[in-house]
Amino acid sequence: MTDIVFRDATATDIPVLHRLIESAYRGPASRAGWTTEAELLGGQRTDPDDLAAILADPAQAMLTAWRDGELVGCVLIADRGGGTGYFGMLAVNPTLQSGGLGRRLVEAAHESLAARFGARRARISVFPQRETLIAWYRRLGYEPTGETLPFPYDEPRFGLPLRDDLHFIVMERALA
């Protein structure tokens, strides 16, 4: 495998970024990997306007991973204040999942959260139904905080729920 190049996303990356995120989370293409949410949600995961707003916000960024000029992964990072960083929208091309790129993106997110925002801890939010994903995050040092967050049922731009028990659990770990 050739080297992976990590860099911040720019506005010109939005079309390929959007396609990658959608392919990792929703629809038939997402089923090629293990991170699909297709059993929980239909519709979109994000949209170009949401991605543009993220890129325009100095308290957020999208880190991207490229191989041979092709976008193969990304992760959103954000400053939540008080020494807390957040990451989400972790996406790896479904045909490349289980090869270590997701772990590398999480490590890059941790480094960037600490360097850019002075974060001392990182938080994530995960559907409790995603037991395999929760186990993976636990192996990366994340533990549930006991907090939950509601799913935005009234916001179809985040997806069309296929069940009525959706919410998120919050997980956290210390950063070096």
N, C-alpha and C positions, 0 to 999 in steps of 0.2 A: 504494500500500500504506500502510495506517495504521502508526503508530509501534509499535515493539516495546517492551514494558515488561519489564525484567529484575528478578527478585527471587528470594530464597531460597525453596525449597519448604518447606511446612509439612505437618504430619501430615494436614490436611484435603485436601491435594493428592494424596495417595498413589493414590487410584483413577484419576485422570486421568493421573498420571505413569506409572503402571504400563501403562495402555493405550497411551500414546504410545511408550514404550520398546519394548513388544512389537511395535507396528505398524512401527517403524523397523528392527527386527532380524529378526523371525521371521514366518513364515507368508505367505500370499498378499498381504496388504496391503503388506508390506515390499518386494515386487518392483516397486512403483510408483516407488521411489527407487533410488539407486545404492549405498546403504549396507547392503543386506540381507546377512545371514549365512545365509540359507535354504539355500544350496548346501552349507554346512559343518555346520550344526546344525539339529536340530528341537527341539521342546519349547519351554520358556520361556527368556527371557533373564534375567529376574529375577522376584521375587515381592514382594507387599506387605510381608511380614515383613522381607525384605532391605532394602527401601526405608525401612521404619520404623527399622531398626537404623542405617542411614546417617544419617538425620535426627537420631537420638538421640546420635550420636557427635560430640563437640566437635572432633574432628580431621578431620571430613568435612562436606560440605554438598552439596546439589543446587541448582544455579542453574537457574532456569527462565526461559523467554521466552514472553510472552503477547501476543496480538494480539486486540483487541476482546473481551477476556474469555476467549479460547480459548488453551489451552496448545499452543504450536507447536514448542517445543524445550526441551531440558534438557542439562545436563552435570554429572557428579559431579566434585567436587574433593576432594583429601585431602592432608593433611600427612604426609610420609614421613620428616620429621626431617632434620637436617643441611643445611638449606637447600634440600631437594628437595621439590617438590610433585608431585602426580600428578593427571591427569584421565582420565576414562573415561566410559563409558555415554553418550557424546555421541549425542543423538537429535534428529532434526528430522522433523516430519511428512513422510512420503514424498512427498506431493503438492506439498510446498513446497521440496524439496531442489533444489540447484543455483541457489539464489537469493541466496546470501551469508549466510544465517542461521547455518549451521554455523561459518563463519569468525568471525562476530560472537560466537558462544557460546565459541569457543576464545579469542578476545581477552578476553572477560569472565572466563573461567577463569584466564587468565594474570594479569590484574589482581588478581583475588581471591586467588589463591595467594600473590602477593607481599604484598598488603596484610594478609591474615588470618594467614598462616603464615610470613611472612618468606622465602618461597621465592626462590631465586636461579636455579633451573633447574626445568624441568617435564619429567616423564617420562610416557610412554604405553606401552601394550602393544598390539600388533596381530598378527593372524594373518598369517604370511608369504604366504599364498595371496591376500591382499587387496592385490594389486599396485597397483590404481588408488588405493586408500585410502592406501597407503604413499607413493605419488607425491604425493598431495595434502598429506600431512603434511610431506613434504620441501619442498614449495613454501612451507610455513609455517615453515620453519627447523629442522625436526626431522631428526636423523640417527640411524641405528642405532648402538647402543652396543656391539654384539657379544654382548650378553647375551641369553639366551632364558629363558623361563619355561614350565613344563609346563602343559598344559591339564588341568583337574581332571576326568578321565574318570570318577572315582568319585563325582562330585557332580552328579546329574541336575538339580538346581535351577539349574545354569548352562547347561543345554542338553543335548540328546541328540546326540552326535557322529555324523555321517554318513560319517566317514572315520577312519582310524587314525593319521594323521600330524599331528594338530593340536598346536600349541604357539604361543607368542607370541614375537615379537621385541620388544625394548625399544628405544624411540627417546627421544631427549632433545634439549632446546634450552635455551639460556640465556634468562633473563627480563631485561627491561630494569630 
